[in-house]
Amino acid sequence: MKPLPCIAAVLLALAANAASQPSLDGVKRVIFLGDSITYSGGYVDILEAAARVDHPERAPEFINLGLPSETVSGLSEPGHAGGQFPRPTVHERLDRVLAKTKPDLIVACYGMNCGMYYPFSEERFAKYREGIELLRKKAAAAGAKVIHFTPPVFDPVPIKARLLPAGLAEYKQPFEGYNTVLDRYSEWLLQQRAQGWLVFDTHFPMAKFLADARATDPAFKLAGDGVHINATGHWLIAREVLRAFDAPAEKLAEAKDGAAFLAAIHPRGAELLKLIAQRQAVMKDAWLSECGHLRPGMKRGLPVAEAQAKWAELEKQIAEVAKAKP
């Protein structure tokens, strides 16, 4: 079987418009920024595990810094979280994140919360664009490349009874056509490829997958609450990235989730994924606490030094599993 390219190395090389063979030289850290979908970590875990398959003894550090409720637009709907707190913005913490983690590469997935679950408006759209461009500017100043993922799908079907129609002054519950707003945000991101941006489209492939699945099973869903995708949804995000990097097409087509794919390309792939997910669970809370944020209700992570000691313990197990031969 053709070896799976190291995702982090390929991402970095493409982000730099490199024409040479991707290399891990100089690649030390990749950070993932986003909202609760990123924080839940499924697609991050799969991508790290896939990277480790091809480089069992040498891979960059993947740090999940997703923060629930967060936006890149800086907007928050009235009464968010029952009026307990406004949505945090990544720009409140981005300078600290860059200074403390010193990433080589940033993977950013924003949009789901940025339209506030309202109908489309040019003003909100402008705030989204400005926020994305500011993220890129700050990343460039810190010497980090940026890769964008289009936002996942908003699915109105499972929560149809809770949705509101167009034309209202305020939306205390989501607008029924909110996915069309995410269509617009995704289209704009994809258009930036012409400016040299590296953008992975997860939105439209996910929408097609959902429509195809629902054609045979009307009860099928990727997100029971319309927003927070399940394991299948996370697999669809990871699959689009893996597809772009020439992962084995037949394995991608056959696998129903990340664990099945990893098991298909590595004799202990499912075990590897579990260990990486375990390590990510420790490290993401540690780094979120270290960098600081304004989102109430988050678990307090271990001090980073203590979490890194646990990281090292798990790394021994991960390295042992990763080097297993067929």
HUMO-V457695 format. One record per helix or strand of 2 or more residues. SS is the DSSP state (h for helix, s for strand). FROM is the first residue (numbers start at 0). TO is the last residue. Records with the same first field share a line. If there is no record, write none. Layout:
SS = FROM-TO + FROM-TO
//
This chain:
h = 6-14 + 35-39 + 41-53 + 79-82 + 89-100 + 121-140 + 156-161 + 177-194 + 202-215 + 230-243 + 248-253 + 257-264 + 268-290 + 303-321
s = 28-33 + 60-63 + 104-108 + 144-148 + 197-199
//
